[in-house]
């Protein structure tokens, strides 16, 4: 019996396995019930465009990094790893030349 499972809605991994009534992704640890419709979390960039996981963005203004003297310059590119349901710093990004960091969506533009 060959059962085809859907890819992970969080990271799109195909290595999903069932555990009782849930499906689990071993790569990102996301757990979900395949019988429930999953809510897609989105955020809006500086132009009002919706951002989702995997989008490429550019920084719309110079940003100071908290607790550091580092400044992320306008035009710096980043990849949105995850969109989180938070009031500030909604985007978990990988910023070129800086690394992993949380960014507020209103300070980036979709590339």
Secondary structure as GFF3:
##gff-version 3
##sequence-region A 1 111
A	DSSP	beta_strand	16	19	.	.	.	ID=ss1
A	DSSP	beta_strand	22	25	.	.	.	ID=ss2
A	DSSP	beta_strand	31	32	.	.	.	ID=ss3
A	DSSP	beta_strand	43	44	.	.	.	ID=ss4
A	DSSP	beta_strand	50	51	.	.	.	ID=ss5
A	DSSP	beta_strand	56	59	.	.	.	ID=ss6
A	DSSP	beta_strand	63	64	.	.	.	ID=ss7
A	DSSP	beta_strand	71	72	.	.	.	ID=ss8
A	DSSP	beta_strand	77	83	.	.	.	ID=ss9
A	DSSP	beta_strand	91	95	.	.	.	ID=ss10
A	DSSP	beta_strand	99	103	.	.	.	ID=ss11
A	DSSP	three_ten_helix	105	107	.	.	.	ID=ss12
A	DSSP	beta_strand	108	110	.	.	.	ID=ss13
###
